[in-house]
Structure formats: C-alpha cells, structure tokens
C-alpha cells in the first residue's frame, strides 16, 4: 500500500463530495425528486464534514471531532432516508432526529465526561459502520428489485467502505490504535481511499439509478395513457355495440315501419301502370301517383337514414344539440315498436329549445335505452303510456321519461346501472350502465326513481345547458 | 270515379255503370289505404277506407244476410270484400276478420301486414279461408287472395 497524506486526501475527498453532488443535482435537472434532493444534500454535508476533518489541528478540536462526526452521521441518515423513500419505506423523521440526538449525547459523554477517546473513536466507528452497512444493503435491495446495476455498484462501494471501517475498528482495539484519525496509518489510508471511491462511484451510480427510475416512470406514464386510450376506445365500441343491439331488437318493428312506405310505393306504381295501360289516367292523375311515390320514397329513405345515423361508428363529437330534437328523433325511431305494443308516447310541446353541448348520437342512445326499457315494462299493464318532458332551468337541462308501468323493484333501484345487472330474461345488463357513463361524460347524471303514487318509473337525465347567445 | 264509364266489364253487376258495391279497406297508414282505394276504383269497384276497425264497424249494417255500409243519408252499399291490416290501433285485423266472418260466412277477406310470419303469433288464428299477405305485396297476388274464384269485375287484359 502506497502511503499518502491522509489530511490532503481528506481535503480532496471533501472537495469531491461537494462537487459531485452539485454536478449530480445539475445533471438530474427536470427529473429531480425529494429523494434526489436528499441524496445530493447528504453528499454535500458529508463533503463539508470531510473538509472540517482535513482541517484538524488548524481549527478548534470540537469542530473537527464533534461537529464533523455529527455532520457525517446526519449525512448518512439523510442518504439512508433517500433510499428508503425510493423503496417506499421511509423512517419517520422524528425517530431519525431522536436517534441522532441519543448518539450525540453518548458521543459527548465519552469525549468530555469519561475522556475515553479510544472508546469514543470505537463507538463512532461502530455507528458509522452500522449506517453504511444499512445504506449498502438498501442500495443492494433496490438493485435487486429493479434490476439496476447502478444501484448494485452503489451497494458494492459502500460495502467496501464498511470493510475499511471494520479494519479501522479492528486497529482501534489493538495496541497500535490511534484515536487521531489523521495520524493513523494503514487503516485510515484504506478508509480514505474507499471513501474517495465511494464519492465517485456513489454519484455516477446515483445518476444512473435516477435516470433509470425517471425512464421507468415515463414508460409507466405512457403505458397508463395507452391504457386510458384503450379503455376509451373500448368504451365507445361497447356503446356502439349497445346501439346496434338496440336497433337489432327494434329491427322487427323498423322493418315493419320501412315496409309501409314500400307498400304504398308499390301499390301506387302498379295502379298507375294499370291505369296507364288502360288509358284511364290523364297527365294530372298520373302526376298525383308520381307525387305519392316520391313522398313515400322520401319516407322510406328517412327511416333508413335514421337507422344509419344511429349505428355509424362514432367518433365522439362535441356540438350544439337541441335535446327536444333528440327526443323527437328517438320517438320516431321507436314509434313502430310503441305502436306494436299499443303504447301511447306523448311529448308535450315546448316552445323553447333546450340546448346542450355533446354528441347527438350518444345522447339519443341514452333516451332510446330508457324508452325501450319503459316499453318493455309496460307489456302487461292495462294503461300503457310514456311521457317525455324536457326543459331547461338554472343552467341545467332536465329530461324526464315517465311511464305508467309497475316501477322499479327496490333491488333494481339500487342495482340499476351496475354493469351486467338486468331484470330481463335475455338482457345483457349494459344499457343503463352505458347510458349513465355517457351522461357522466357529458357532465351530467342519469337517475332512476319511482313516481310517488301510481307506481311508474321516472328516469331523469340532467345535463348542463349551453348558454344561448342572445341575438343582437 | 263513379261518373267515369268503367273500361272494365263488371261481371257481377252486369253492365251497369254503378259499381256493384264497395270493398272495405282498413289500414292505419293513410298512404296505403289511399293507394288501395285508387286500385279498387280503377277496377270499377267502390272503396271505403278506414284507419281503424272501430270506424268501419260503426257504419256496417246487416241487411237480409248481406253486409252493407251506409254513408250519411246515401243509399247503403253492399260490402263485397274486405282488405284489413293485421296490426291496428284498438281491435286487430284478425279480430275484425272474425267478427265479419261471423256476420257473413262467405265474405271475401284478406289480411295484409308488414310483420314477418314469426311476429304474427300474438294475433291468434286466422278465420278459415282468410290469407295474410306480407307487405309490400303485388296487386295480382292481392286480387287472387281476395277473389280467388270469381272476381266481381274482370281483370285487365
């Protein structure tokens, strides 16, 4: 072992421990966390302490012995806390402070009470050994848990310091032990060398570790965003499937509805053809037949457009929507089904449009789901009525769908809206749940309740209204 | 259209200019009821169009075993047949067909519906001799179903 001046080495060590944490702090700009701050702050404190130790004999003894050793212990505690925070297992700060005060009191009583400098040096070395060992083990645990070779290198280098400290402790027990660290021979040189290495490896390793962790955090954030995106996409696909299922179940009555204008077209065309062949119709009469054919063709095409509009794979739109028009559209869509079930659908006219911001199709999906449920609830009822009212007040649009059915059971009242809860034998239990989700996306709510008297269910869709710009 | 001389030769009512009677049409879609009315008038028959079973039943009378219909103070017209929609508000087409059949066992009746065969279950059994045509239907098919043996008018050449 080449002998070198421990005092000079300690001053260099101090400078390294001041410089490297500062560089680490600068390098990790933008990725700084509390842990990074503690690690760098702890290093800086250790650097200052090392410089004080190196200045022994030039400055008062209590500074180099009492203050410097306290600073070293505190710096090690801070670094331990930094790694414990990384592991999500921080020690309470109060305990740390109490432990340090207790150690300091023992230290002071050994130094100034018993004047036993050997015991004081042994005690101090033992405490430092314990702290450094703990630091090395924490770093190793992080290295193992996160597969980080940087953390493992930090663990190895602190392990080396622990070995050097043990050697120093061993020499303090021997005859040759000298409590003045700077005049100590081989053990002090080994310790100083290991500390210098720890300054270099500890900080470069820490930069690597912090960058690893920052990268992992960013990857996790990206994965999280991707999951959000995926669930939104899935959500809109489920909503679309629900619309298709709704239409599938309405298809029989929609087919019926579509056949009506087709029948009128075919009959008119055949009558016109027969009359034309027989020379019975003049141009004016033929024109009337053609007008009827045109009118019924438009009727058929409107029905098809309504269906097509309802199942388009929709990218959620944000547009100004008049809820009353949405209600009218849905009423048209279910008119045939209501007719088949002999249900009276009443929409009391409202003079004022009720404007909300949102997606026309998704909003009509909510209304369709509720109205279809009401239609089914009315199956066995003597009086079959559904009443849809819609008005705006105090910045909220309130759309109520009341039916004359038996109302919801207490179980249905609490469970409705939970995915897969259904009261229908072949229901999926998705309709109300999807409708509630759509309402929430529009900043509103969908609530189900029973009318106080006479049974029927009341569904209320509550949405924020769009403030209408007054024409100048 | 009663004023225009019929180009068809009515078989049942000899060569009289006046139609031999009317065919009752009940369909809650006025477009369809209207188109069927035009067809009957073209064929030289009168038509009486109704949007519900009840509105037809109100005007029907049974005279000497013949079903007649009377509008206001006019002469009662003989009902020659009935084309009924299956799905009506109030009484269904099947119920109406059963009532008519009970009144006059040989009245030609045809049901029409836009419903598929699998959706007609709830309406009960059709009276004997009554067919149900799926909308949209061909007029030839409707003629054949309503008057399979002897049409009260001659078909177009």
Interface residues (C-beta under 8 A of the other chain):
Chain A: X252 X255 X256 X257 X259 X260 X261 X262 X263 X264 X265 X266 X267 X268 X270 X271 X274 X275 X277 X278 X279 X280 X289 X292 X295 X296 X299 X339 X340 X342
Chain B: X4 X7 X29 X31 X32 X34 X35 X36 X38 X39 X42 X87 X89 X112 X114 X115 X116 X119 X135 X136 X137 X138 X139 X156
